Amino acid sequence: MLTHLDAHGHANMVDVTDKALTQREAVAEARVRMRPQTLQMIVQGGHPKGDVFAVARIAGIQAAKKTSDLIPLCHPLLLSSVKVLLQAEGEDCVQITASCKLAGQTGVEMEALTAASVAALTIYDMCKAVDRGMVIEQVRLLEKFGGKSGHYRHGDAA
């Protein structure tokens, strides 16, 4: 059942008024593939625009806090924690992992996905002058905890 559609098939915000407050957490990831030289420049701190990982981390955190402004039917949430981890993976990839937490009436999956996506877009923006061929890939929810649907982990049998 699609929860963002009413009985007439019209889009609407889900009413969470009667839902209990529970601890909720979500973890999402994204990857940015690039030329090995581009990744070396980032890791060695040689980018003329500054610390790419630091800027992308801040962008991801800000994006998580603004998710309801970007995704039309998302509830504005009072996030208690947003963490964005960026690390080199192999010789040509940055792995981004974003986690969001709160005590609330609705989940934080969209916030975690938004944080990972915007951090990836920020890397692209900062490095596009030297590597326009970068590819943002594998944006996905890895895990979520809490709420009526319980625990989900990517790859577990449905």
Secondary structure, DSSP 8 states (H G I E B T S, - for coil): --TTB-TTS-B-----TTS--EEEEEEEEEEEE--HHHHHHHHTT--TT--HHHHHHHHHHHHHHTHHHHSTT------SEEEEEEEEETTTEEEEEEEEEEEESS--HHHHHHHHHHHHHHHHHHHTTT-TT-EEEEEEEEEEE-STT--EETTS--
